[in-house]
Amino acid sequence: MLSILDRYILKKYLGTFLMLLLLFIPIGITVNLAEKIDKILANEVPFSEVALYYLHFTIYFANLLFPLFLFLSVIWFTSKMANKTEVIAFLSSGVSFYRFLRPYMIGATIVCIGALFLGMYLAPMASKGFNEFTYQYLKRGKKDRDQTNVYRQINETDYIYVSYFNPKNQMGRNFTLEHVVDNKMVYKLSANRIKFNQEDSTYTLSNYTKRIVGEREDQLIIKNKLDTVFSFDLEDLTPLEYIAETLNYNELNRFISKEKERGSTYISRYEIVRNKRWSLPISAYILTIIAVAVSSIKRRGGMGVNLAFGIGLGMVFVFFDKIFGTLAEQSDFSPLVATWFPNIVFAGLAVYLLYNAKR
């Protein structure tokens, strides 16, 4: 059973968090619209598409920035309680600081569960709509995937190369496929052009050549045109730069497994996206403890000092998250460590601040 104290704090916890989201999201939409309005009007984007884009925008950025909103909301209402000496009254009545934290942890659990569902399923759908609108209307002419010099390992023995790939007509130029067993080439296929036929899932190769490597001499097969079947989808071999963000958790796990088999160079980027699906919701607990420890003490200067400290600390958290994420994408740094490092550092800070606050 929740006590009156629990219900009082939990109501403020969730209410202030939702209020802050509802306050800042329209501001974010207004700023974004002011920046994009010229391109939207120039491209004559239908109103329904714009409305859907900003629905996706809302979900996408709410998922991205919810830890910061949560952190500031907890500092805000806890500072108000401290200034009204409500915190002192609670603790003076015999309630321990850890007992005082219980409704905050209940609120953090509710937010964490909501953030998990949002990050695992809703945010990927929103990310797909957000990015597709961006590249279709706002970044026309800019590539949303690698199209030149595509080289991929598609399984344990086969490697393909395409000098240029057009995802719209699913056509590539200068295609080669090498079949290698025990570091020895068994055969090599090459064609000036490869085209995927959507209706029957076949490929048409133009100016086709197959070289079968023999012990004494090679066998050469040449054809002007060949319709054949491969075990891959050519479009899958040149994934969108933001594809990991658009897949729900189960789809993302299957996609990463497939990309590892193919020898993709973007595995770190994909694993960072997957790890963040867990690390961001868990940060709700850490940031809640820090916020309570910082703002539960009545300070000279009032709420402004706590908010300034909170904003500064929130910016440091976002900075750590971005820096280590980029580091893992661009180097051999572990994606797991990069994703969880901000939480580990701030968890240590939370323990330190909590120890001093309860004293």
Rosetta blueprint (number, residue, H / E / L):
1 M L
2 L L
3 S L
4 I H
5 L H
6 D H
7 R H
8 Y H
9 I H
10 L H
11 K H
12 K H
13 Y H
14 L H
15 G H
16 T H
17 F H
18 L H
19 M H
20 L H
21 L H
22 L H
23 L H
24 F H
25 I H
26 P H
27 I H
28 G H
29 I H
30 T H
31 V H
32 N H
33 L H
34 A H
35 E H
36 K H
37 I H
38 D H
39 K H
40 I H
41 L H
42 A H
43 N L
44 E L
45 V L
46 P L
47 F H
48 S H
49 E H
50 V H
51 A H
52 L H
53 Y H
54 Y H
55 L H
56 H H
57 F H
58 T H
59 I H
60 Y H
61 F H
62 A H
63 N H
64 L H
65 L H
66 F H
67 P H
68 L H
69 F H
70 L H
71 F H
72 L H
73 S H
74 V H
75 I H
76 W H
77 F H
78 T H
79 S H
80 K H
81 M H
82 A H
83 N H
84 K L
85 T L
86 E H
87 V H
88 I H
89 A H
90 F H
91 L H
92 S H
93 S L
94 G L
95 V L
96 S L
97 F H
98 Y H
99 R H
100 F H
101 L H
102 R H
103 P H
104 Y H
105 M H
106 I H
107 G H
108 A H
109 T H
110 I H
111 V H
112 C H
113 I H
114 G H
115 A H
116 L H
117 F H
118 L H
119 G H
120 M H
121 Y H
122 L H
123 A H
124 P H
125 M H
126 A H
127 S H
128 K H
129 G H
130 F H
131 N H
132 E H
133 F H
134 T H
135 Y H
136 Q H
137 Y H
138 L H
139 K L
140 R L
141 G L
142 K L
143 K L
144 D L
145 R E
146 D L
147 Q L
148 T E
149 N E
150 V E
151 Y E
152 R E
153 Q E
154 I L
155 N L
156 E L
157 T L
158 D E
159 Y E
160 I E
161 Y E
162 V E
163 S E
164 Y E
165 F E
166 N E
167 P L
168 K L
169 N L
170 Q L
171 M E
172 G E
173 R E
174 N E
175 F E
176 T E
177 L E
178 E E
179 H E
180 V E
181 V E
182 D L
183 N L
184 K E
185 M E
186 V E
187 Y E
188 K E
189 L E
190 S E
191 A E
192 N E
193 R E
194 I E
195 K E
196 F E
197 N E
198 Q L
199 E L
200 D L
201 S L
202 T E
203 Y E
204 T E
205 L E
206 S E
207 N E
208 Y E
209 T E
210 K E
211 R E
212 I E
213 V L
214 G L
215 E L
216 R L
217 E L
218 D L
219 Q E
220 L E
221 I E
222 I E
223 K E
224 N E
225 K E
226 L E
227 D E
228 T E
229 V L
230 F L
231 S L
232 F L
233 D L
234 L H
235 E H
236 D H
237 L H
238 T L
239 P L
240 L E
241 E L
242 Y L
243 I H
244 A H
245 E H
246 T H
247 L L
248 N L
249 Y H
250 N H
251 E H
252 L H
253 N H
254 R H
255 F H
256 I H
257 S H
258 K H
259 E H
260 K H
261 E H
262 R H
263 G L
264 S L
265 T L
266 Y L
267 I H
268 S H
269 R H
270 Y H
271 E H
272 I H
273 V H
274 R H
275 N H
276 K H
277 R H
278 W H
279 S H
280 L H
281 P H
282 I H
283 S H
284 A H
285 Y H
286 I H
287 L H
288 T H
289 I H
290 I H
291 A H
292 V H
293 A H
294 V H
295 S H
296 S L
297 I L
298 K L
299 R L
300 R L
301 G L
302 G L
303 M H
304 G H
305 V H
306 N H
307 L H
308 A H
309 F H
310 G H
311 I H
312 G H
313 L H
314 G H
315 M H
316 V H
317 F H
318 V H
319 F H
320 F H
321 D H
322 K H
323 I H
324 F H
325 G H
326 T H
327 L H
328 A H
329 E H
330 Q H
331 S L
332 D L
333 F L
334 S L
335 P H
336 L H
337 V H
338 A H
339 T H
340 W H
341 F H
342 P H
343 N H
344 I H
345 V H
346 F H
347 A H
348 G H
349 L H
350 A H
351 V H
352 Y H
353 L H
354 L H
355 Y H
356 N H
357 A H
358 K L
359 R L
